[in-house]
Amino acid sequence: MSSSSQARQSVNTFVDTALQVALHPKEFFARLPRSGDFASPVLFAVICILIGTVLSGIVQLAGTPRMFGPFGERMGGPSVGGFIASLIFAPIFGIIGLFIFSGFAHLLVLLFVGPNNQGYEATFRVAAYSQVTNLATWVPFIGPLFALYGLYLAIVGIREMHGTTTGRAALVVLFPFIVLFALTWLALLVALAVALGIMAARS
């Protein structure tokens, strides 16, 4: 097989996998092996992160008006150097973050699903293939909706890969956001109480 045929086959495989994850997550994660190797999910995640970074950078460079200072100097806005740096560092930090996030998520799997789970690698695969949303989160205005869809993909993935219920899978995925929301409101209430206390002391 020629190199061009191999490249075309690799592209077709990636596109097919991305479509399966995005459009048929239940079937995809149900038949996905729970273990085997980290190479395939890592490669898929890296490609998704790189494509998302490239498209996001192009949109920013093309859509941000140039700002100049009083002496004609360029001020603010994205730069080509920053774009190139993001291409280098985004996949590196993305993969490091993926392993760390998967470790934290698997602790929640142990907590909410219990010991009868499929192991860390199964959780990692869910996190890696959920990176498919990077292919669309760069889209102006509606990008955040695709990020929310990534949460749905993660819930379906945890449920199918670990053989648990939708409720338990949702707890695994959403628990960090629930805690963050609660802490934010707690901080606001404490700040309000302190402000009211200061006002009462001054009156």
C-alpha positions, 0 to 999 in steps of 0.5 A, a space after each residue: 500500500 502506497 503512503 498516499 493510500 495509507 494517509 487517506 485510510 488514516 484520515 478516513 478512519 479518524 473521520 469515521 471514529 469522530 462521526 461515530 463518537 459524536 453521532 452514535 455515542 451509545 453504540 460507540 462506547 458500548 463496543 469500545 474495548 475497555 483496555 488494550 493500549 493508550 496510543 489510539 485514544 491519545 492519538 485521537 485526542 491529540 488530533 482533535 485538540 490540534 484541529 480545534 487549536 488551528 481553527 480557533 487560531 485562524 478565527 481569532 487572527 481573521 476576525 479580531 480587528 487590529 488595534 494600534 497605539 498612538 505611535 502606530 504600534 500594534 496593541 493587543 489581539 492575537 499574534 502569529 507567534 502566539 498562534 504557533 506557540 499554541 500549536 506546540 503547547 496545546 496538545 502537550 498540556 492537553 494530554 497531560 491534563 487528560 491523564 490528570 483529569 481521568 485520574 480524578 474522574 476515576 476516583 469519582 467512578 470508584 466513589 459513585 460506581 463502586 469497585 465493580 468498574 472497568 478500570 482507569 483505562 476505560 475512564 481515560 478512553 471516555 475522556 479522550 474520545 470526548 475530545 471530539 468536541 474540540 472539532 467544533 468548540 471554536 465556532 463563534 457564538 455556538 461553540 459553548 453548546 458543543 462543550 456542553 455536548 461534551 459533558 453528555 458524551 462523557 456521561 454516556 461514555 461512563 455509563 456504557 464503559 463501566 456498565 452503570 446507570 445514567 444517574 451515577 454516570 452523571 454524578 461522576 461527570 457533573 460532581 466537580 461542577 456541582 461542588 464548584 457551583 456550591 463553593 461559588 455561592 458559599 463564597 458570595 454569601 460569606 462576602 455578603 455577610 462580611 459586607 453587611 457586618 462592616 456596614 452594620 459596624 460603621 452605622 
